[in-house]
């Protein structure tokens, strides 16, 4: 764990999946991206699914950012995406820190794509039936714009939203973040609202002062995506993603902010140097 402001932060690999390399790198040709990642016979690259755990011991606040793919997968669909969940990864890490899942106070839902927050729910009884919240005592934070989009996705991105992942979230455990520049909802955490990958992706920033940490979600999914133009084909608005990267990289280089990844198999996060146009990794974080 590394301290950022009042929080001790760690990155938990809660599972793995494989997605098409061409989709993950957009217009970048395979002859280039195959040099920075492995690729299997189905043209899929290996990805981690990561949860950021942030603990404020003084306030006894335990925050999770994203929950991974979850376990509600048929063998056929799991094989298609190479999904390999580790349902005990979060409980193990919480136990090592002196807590149990029932102690989680807040879950930050960056967005509702299945690879980020399928783990919000589990089957209540039989597969295909009702679901139940995995963290029923926690407040679940999501931007209202993302919640609304998830219920009316476009033809292009509707396959990324599985209603069983979030249908049971509606109710008194759901808390909306509103607006373009929302005020903090949790002490010590600011928001960065992103619209390039999906509308109103909600990204937390731990410690608003210098040397903070931003969980960058799908703006920069892995270390291999640091180059400005290496943007996913999944992004609805790739030029917006590039502009958001420029904002983030500028803040990293100017203020010493670090970034935490959602999908990198090897690295929980990095600090950046260089320039906005050509960022370089100055340090990998032992999150």
C-alpha positions as CSV (number, residue, x, y, z in Angstrom):
1,X,0.0,0.0,0.0
2,X,1.0,3.6,-0.7
3,X,-0.3,6.6,1.2
4,X,-2.1,9.3,-0.8
5,X,-3.5,12.0,1.5
6,X,-5.5,10.3,4.2
7,X,-5.8,7.0,2.3
8,X,-3.7,3.9,2.1
9,X,-4.1,2.6,-1.5
10,X,-3.5,-0.7,-3.1
11,X,-4.4,-2.3,-6.5
12,X,-6.0,-5.7,-6.4
13,X,-6.0,-8.0,-9.4
14,X,-9.4,-9.6,-9.1
15,X,-9.2,-11.5,-12.3
16,X,-8.2,-11.6,-15.9
17,X,-9.7,-11.6,-19.4
18,X,-8.7,-11.4,-23.0
19,X,-10.0,-8.9,-25.5
20,X,-9.3,-8.4,-29.2
21,X,-6.0,-6.6,-29.8
22,X,-7.3,-4.6,-32.7
23,X,-10.2,-3.3,-30.6
24,X,-7.9,-2.5,-27.7
25,X,-5.6,-0.4,-29.9
26,X,-8.0,1.1,-32.4
27,X,-6.3,2.5,-35.5
28,X,-2.8,1.4,-34.4
29,X,-1.7,-1.5,-36.7
30,X,-0.9,-4.8,-35.2
31,X,2.7,-4.6,-36.5
32,X,3.2,-1.9,-33.8
33,X,1.1,-3.0,-30.9
34,X,2.2,-6.6,-31.0
35,X,5.6,-5.4,-29.8
36,X,4.2,-4.2,-26.5
37,X,1.9,-7.0,-25.5
38,X,1.4,-10.7,-25.9
39,X,-1.3,-11.9,-28.4
40,X,-2.9,-15.3,-28.7
41,X,-4.1,-17.3,-31.7
42,X,-7.5,-15.6,-31.6
43,X,-5.8,-12.1,-31.7
44,X,-6.7,-11.4,-28.1
45,X,-4.4,-9.7,-25.6
46,X,-4.1,-10.5,-21.9
47,X,-5.7,-8.0,-19.5
48,X,-6.1,-7.8,-15.7
49,X,-9.2,-6.6,-14.0
50,X,-8.2,-4.4,-11.1
51,X,-9.9,-3.0,-8.1
52,X,-8.4,0.0,-6.2
53,X,-8.7,-0.4,-2.5
54,X,-8.4,2.8,-0.4
55,X,-8.5,2.8,3.4
56,X,-8.9,5.8,5.6
57,X,-8.2,4.2,9.0
58,X,-9.0,7.3,11.0
59,X,-12.5,7.5,9.6
60,X,-12.8,3.7,9.3
61,X,-13.7,4.2,5.6
62,X,-13.0,1.4,3.2
63,X,-13.4,2.4,-0.5
64,X,-13.4,0.1,-3.5
65,X,-13.0,1.5,-7.0
66,X,-14.5,-1.0,-9.6
67,X,-15.2,-4.7,-8.9
68,X,-14.1,-6.6,-12.0
69,X,-16.0,-9.0,-14.2
70,X,-17.6,-10.9,-11.3
71,X,-18.7,-14.5,-11.4
72,X,-22.0,-14.5,-13.3
73,X,-20.5,-16.1,-16.4
74,X,-21.7,-19.1,-18.4
75,X,-18.8,-21.3,-19.6
76,X,-19.4,-20.3,-23.2
77,X,-19.2,-16.5,-22.5
78,X,-16.3,-16.9,-20.1
79,X,-14.4,-18.8,-22.8
80,X,-15.2,-16.1,-25.4
81,X,-13.6,-13.3,-23.4
82,X,-11.1,-15.4,-21.5
83,X,-12.7,-14.4,-18.2
84,X,-10.9,-15.8,-15.2
85,X,-12.3,-14.2,-12.0
86,X,-10.6,-14.5,-8.6
87,X,-13.6,-14.0,-6.3
88,X,-11.3,-14.2,-3.2
89,X,-8.8,-11.6,-4.2
90,X,-10.7,-8.7,-2.6
91,X,-11.6,-10.6,0.6
92,X,-8.0,-11.7,0.9
93,X,-6.6,-8.2,0.6
94,X,-9.2,-6.8,3.0
95,X,-8.3,-9.5,5.6
96,X,-4.6,-8.7,5.3
97,X,-5.5,-5.1,6.1
98,X,-7.6,-6.1,9.1
99,X,-11.1,-5.9,7.5
100,X,-13.8,-8.1,6.0
101,X,-16.1,-7.4,2.9
102,X,-18.9,-6.3,5.2
103,X,-16.7,-3.4,6.4
104,X,-16.6,-1.8,2.9
105,X,-18.3,1.6,3.2
106,X,-18.1,2.9,-0.4
107,X,-17.9,1.5,-3.9
108,X,-17.0,3.9,-6.7
109,X,-18.5,2.7,-10.0
110,X,-16.4,4.3,-12.7
111,X,-18.8,2.9,-15.4
112,X,-21.0,-0.1,-15.9
113,X,-19.1,-2.1,-18.5
114,X,-19.1,-5.7,-17.6
115,X,-15.3,-5.9,-17.3
116,X,-15.2,-3.1,-14.7
117,X,-18.3,-3.8,-12.6
118,X,-19.8,-7.2,-13.2
119,X,-18.6,-7.8,-9.7
120,X,-21.2,-5.5,-8.2
121,X,-23.6,-8.3,-8.0
122,X,-23.8,-12.1,-7.7
123,X,-26.6,-14.6,-8.4
124,X,-29.0,-14.7,-5.4
125,X,-29.7,-18.4,-6.0
126,X,-29.8,-19.9,-9.5
127,X,-27.8,-18.6,-12.5
128,X,-30.1,-16.4,-14.6
129,X,-32.3,-15.5,-11.7
130,X,-32.4,-12.5,-9.4
131,X,-29.1,-11.0,-8.3
132,X,-27.9,-9.5,-5.0
133,X,-25.4,-6.9,-4.1
134,X,-21.9,-8.2,-3.2
135,X,-21.4,-5.2,-0.8
136,X,-24.9,-4.5,0.5
137,X,-23.8,-2.2,3.3
138,X,-21.8,0.1,1.1
139,X,-22.8,3.3,-0.7
140,X,-22.4,2.9,-4.4
141,X,-21.3,6.1,-6.2
142,X,-21.9,6.5,-10.0
143,X,-22.4,9.5,-12.2
144,X,-26.1,9.9,-13.1
145,X,-25.1,10.4,-16.8
146,X,-23.5,7.0,-16.9
147,X,-26.4,5.3,-15.1
148,X,-28.8,6.8,-17.7
149,X,-26.6,5.8,-20.6
150,X,-26.2,2.2,-19.3
151,X,-30.0,1.9,-19.5
152,X,-30.1,3.3,-23.1
153,X,-26.8,2.4,-24.7
154,X,-26.0,2.9,-28.3
155,X,-25.9,0.0,-30.8
156,X,-22.1,0.3,-30.7
157,X,-21.7,-0.2,-27.0
158,X,-24.7,-2.1,-25.8
159,X,-22.8,-5.4,-25.7
160,X,-20.7,-3.9,-22.9
161,X,-23.7,-3.4,-20.6
162,X,-25.2,-6.5,-18.9
163,X,-28.4,-5.6,-17.0
164,X,-27.8,-8.4,-14.5
165,X,-24.7,-6.6,-13.3
166,X,-26.5,-3.5,-12.0
167,X,-30.3,-4.2,-12.0
168,X,-30.3,-4.8,-8.2
169,X,-28.2,-1.7,-7.6
170,X,-31.2,0.7,-7.8
171,X,-32.4,1.6,-4.3
172,X,-31.1,3.2,-1.2
173,X,-27.5,2.0,-1.7
174,X,-27.2,3.9,-5.0
175,X,-25.9,7.5,-4.8
176,X,-25.6,9.7,-7.8
177,X,-22.8,12.2,-8.6
178,X,-24.1,15.0,-10.7
179,X,-22.8,17.6,-13.1
180,X,-19.8,18.4,-15.2
181,X,-17.5,19.3,-12.3
182,X,-19.0,17.6,-9.3
183,X,-18.1,18.4,-5.7
184,X,-16.4,15.7,-3.6
185,X,-18.8,13.1,-2.3
186,X,-16.3,11.3,-0.1
187,X,-13.8,13.1,2.2
188,X,-10.3,13.2,0.5
189,X,-11.5,12.1,-2.9
190,X,-12.1,14.5,-5.9
191,X,-13.8,13.5,-9.2
192,X,-12.6,13.7,-12.8
193,X,-15.5,13.2,-15.2
194,X,-14.5,11.6,-18.5
195,X,-16.6,11.4,-21.7
196,X,-14.3,9.9,-24.3
197,X,-14.6,6.2,-23.6
198,X,-18.2,6.3,-22.4
199,X,-20.4,9.1,-21.2
200,X,-19.7,10.3,-17.7
201,X,-17.0,7.8,-16.6
202,X,-16.4,8.7,-13.0
203,X,-12.7,8.7,-12.0
204,X,-11.5,9.3,-8.4
205,X,-8.5,11.4,-7.5
206,X,-7.0,10.6,-4.1
207,X,-5.5,13.8,-2.6
208,X,-6.3,16.9,-4.6
209,X,-2.9,18.4,-3.7
210,X,0.3,17.6,-5.4
211,X,1.5,14.0,-5.5
212,X,-2.0,12.5,-5.6
213,X,-3.3,9.5,-7.5
214,X,-5.9,9.2,-10.2
215,X,-7.5,5.9,-11.1
216,X,-7.7,6.4,-14.9
217,X,-10.1,3.6,-15.8
218,X,-10.4,3.2,-19.5
219,X,-8.9,6.5,-20.5
220,X,-5.5,4.7,-20.2
221,X,-6.3,1.0,-19.6
222,X,-2.7,-0.3,-19.6
223,X,0.9,1.0,-19.6
224,X,1.0,0.1,-23.3
225,X,-1.7,2.7,-24.0
226,X,0.3,5.7,-22.7
227,X,1.0,7.1,-26.2
228,X,-1.6,9.8,-26.9
229,X,-2.9,8.3,-30.1
230,X,-3.0,4.7,-28.9
231,X,-6.7,4.9,-28.2
232,X,-9.1,1.9,-28.0
233,X,-11.6,1.1,-30.7
234,X,-14.2,0.7,-28.0
235,X,-14.1,4.5,-27.2
236,X,-17.2,6.3,-28.4
237,X,-15.3,9.6,-28.8
238,X,-11.6,8.9,-29.3
239,X,-10.6,12.5,-29.9
240,X,-12.2,13.4,-26.5
241,X,-10.1,10.5,-24.9
242,X,-7.0,12.1,-26.4
243,X,-7.9,15.5,-25.0
244,X,-8.5,14.0,-21.6
245,X,-5.2,12.2,-21.7
246,X,-3.5,15.5,-22.3
247,X,-5.2,17.0,-19.2
248,X,-4.1,14.1,-17.1
249,X,-0.6,13.9,-18.4
250,X,-0.1,17.7,-17.8
251,X,-1.3,17.3,-14.2
252,X,1.0,14.3,-13.7
253,X,4.1,16.1,-15.0
254,X,3.2,19.5,-13.4
255,X,1.9,18.4,-10.0
256,X,3.5,15.0,-9.5
257,X,0.1,13.1,-9.8
258,X,0.4,9.4,-10.4
259,X,-2.1,7.2,-12.3
260,X,-3.5,3.7,-11.4
261,X,-4.5,1.3,-14.2
262,X,-7.6,-0.7,-14.5
263,X,-6.3,-3.4,-16.9
264,X,-2.5,-3.6,-16.8
265,X,-1.5,-7.2,-16.0
266,X,1.9,-6.3,-14.5
267,X,1.6,-2.7,-13.1
268,X,-0.9,-1.2,-10.7
269,X,0.2,2.3,-11.5
270,X,3.0,4.6,-12.6
271,X,4.4,8.1,-12.2
272,X,5.1,10.0,-15.4
273,X,7.7,12.3,-16.7
274,X,8.7,13.5,-20.2
275,X,6.1,15.7,-22.0
276,X,2.4,15.6,-22.6
277,X,3.1,14.7,-26.2
278,X,5.6,12.0,-25.2
279,X,5.0,10.8,-21.7
280,X,7.5,8.4,-20.2
281,X,7.3,6.2,-17.1
282,X,9.5,7.7,-14.4
283,X,8.5,5.2,-11.7
284,X,6.3,2.1,-11.3
285,X,4.2,2.1,-8.2
286,X,4.2,-0.9,-5.8
287,X,0.5,-0.6,-5.1
